[in-house]
Amino acid sequence: QAQVMESGGGLVQAGGSLRLSCAASGSILHINTMIEWYRQAPGKQRELVAGISGDGSTNYADSVKGRFTISRDNAKKTVYLQMSSLKAEDTAVYYCKIGVPPFTYWGKGTLVTVSS
C-alpha cells in the first residue's frame, strides 16, 4: 500500500520560516517522478504551490516565488518545501502529491498557520 506523509507544519509568526517534509513509503518504490505541493486555505480551492519533476526542474506559484524552495532526496524518498518570509495568506493545509495519472498518491496534509 502506498503511503504519503507530510510533516513539519505548525504555528509561526509572519516573516518566519518552516520546512515541510513529504515522505513516501510502502509500495512507492521511488520518487523519480513529478512531485507537487498544494495548499488549501479555509473557504478556498486547493491550489498548486510548487512542483519538482523527475529531472529536477521546478516550478512555483507566483505568490510564493522567491520565498519557497522545493527540493528532493531520492535516497530518503522525501521531498521538502522550505518556506521563508511567511505571510498570513500562506495559512493553509499543505498537501503533497506524488506521481502522474493514473498513479498519483496524496498525503493527508499538514497545517501551517501564520500569525500576523
C-alpha positions as CSV (number, residue, x, y, z in Angstrom):
1,Q,0.0,0.0,0.0
2,A,1.3,3.4,-1.0
3,Q,1.8,5.9,1.8
4,V,2.5,9.6,1.7
5,M,3.0,11.6,4.9
6,E,3.5,15.3,5.3
7,S,5.1,16.8,8.4
8,G,6.6,20.0,9.6
9,G,3.5,22.2,9.8
10,G,2.8,24.4,12.8
11,L,2.3,27.9,14.0
12,V,4.7,30.6,13.0
13,Q,4.8,34.3,13.1
14,A,4.7,36.3,9.9
15,G,8.2,36.7,8.5
16,G,9.3,33.3,9.9
17,S,10.2,30.1,8.2
18,L,9.1,26.4,8.2
19,R,10.3,23.4,6.4
20,L,7.7,20.8,5.3
21,S,8.6,17.2,4.5
22,C,6.8,14.7,2.4
23,A,7.9,11.1,2.9
24,A,6.9,8.3,0.6
25,S,6.8,4.7,1.8
26,G,5.0,1.4,1.3
27,S,4.5,0.4,-2.3
28,I,6.1,3.6,-3.6
29,L,9.5,2.3,-4.5
30,H,11.0,5.6,-5.8
31,I,10.1,9.2,-6.2
32,N,11.8,9.9,-9.5
33,T,8.6,11.4,-10.8
34,M,6.7,14.6,-10.6
35,I,6.0,15.7,-7.0
36,E,3.9,18.7,-6.1
37,W,2.9,20.6,-3.1
38,Y,-0.6,22.0,-3.0
39,R,-2.4,24.0,-0.3
40,Q,-5.9,24.7,0.7
41,A,-6.9,27.7,2.8
42,P,-10.2,27.8,4.6
43,G,-13.1,28.5,2.2
44,K,-10.8,28.4,-0.9
45,Q,-10.0,25.9,-3.6
46,R,-6.8,23.8,-3.4
47,E,-4.0,25.4,-5.4
48,L,-0.7,24.3,-6.7
49,V,2.2,25.8,-4.7
50,A,5.4,24.2,-6.2
51,G,6.4,21.2,-8.2
52,I,9.6,19.3,-9.0
53,S,9.9,16.9,-11.9
54,G,11.9,13.7,-12.2
55,D,14.8,15.6,-13.8
56,G,14.8,18.2,-11.1
57,S,13.2,21.1,-12.8
58,T,11.0,23.2,-10.6
59,N,8.0,25.5,-10.8
60,Y,6.3,27.8,-8.4
61,A,3.1,29.7,-8.0
62,D,3.7,33.4,-8.5
63,S,2.6,34.0,-4.9
64,V,5.5,32.0,-3.4
65,K,8.3,32.7,-5.9
66,G,11.4,33.8,-4.2
67,R,10.1,32.7,-0.8
68,F,9.6,28.9,-1.1
69,T,12.0,26.3,-2.3
70,I,11.2,22.7,-3.3
71,S,13.8,20.0,-3.1
72,R,14.1,16.3,-3.0
73,D,16.2,13.5,-1.5
74,N,15.6,10.4,-3.7
75,A,17.5,8.1,-1.3
76,K,15.2,9.1,1.5
77,K,12.2,9.2,-0.7
78,T,11.4,12.6,0.7
79,V,10.6,15.9,-0.7
80,Y,10.9,19.2,1.1
81,L,9.3,22.6,0.9
82,Q,11.3,25.3,2.6
83,M,9.1,28.3,3.3
84,S,10.6,31.6,4.2
85,S,9.2,35.1,4.7
86,L,5.9,33.6,5.6
87,K,2.7,35.7,5.3
88,A,-0.7,35.4,6.9
89,E,-2.1,34.4,3.5
90,D,0.2,31.4,3.5
91,T,-2.0,29.9,6.2
92,A,-3.5,26.6,4.8
93,V,-3.3,22.9,4.9
94,Y,-0.4,21.8,2.7
95,Y,-0.7,18.6,0.7
96,C,1.9,16.5,-1.2
97,K,1.1,14.7,-4.4
98,I,3.4,12.1,-5.8
99,G,3.2,10.8,-9.4
100,V,1.2,11.4,-12.5
101,P,-2.1,10.0,-13.6
102,P,-3.2,7.3,-13.3
103,F,-0.7,6.6,-10.5
104,T,-1.0,9.6,-8.1
105,Y,-0.8,9.5,-4.4
106,W,-1.8,12.1,-1.9
107,G,-1.0,12.7,1.7
108,K,-3.5,13.8,4.4
109,G,-1.9,17.2,4.7
110,T,-0.1,19.3,7.4
111,L,-1.5,22.6,8.7
112,V,0.5,25.8,8.5
113,T,-0.7,28.7,10.5
114,V,1.0,32.1,10.1
115,S,0.1,34.7,12.7
116,S,0.3,38.4,11.7
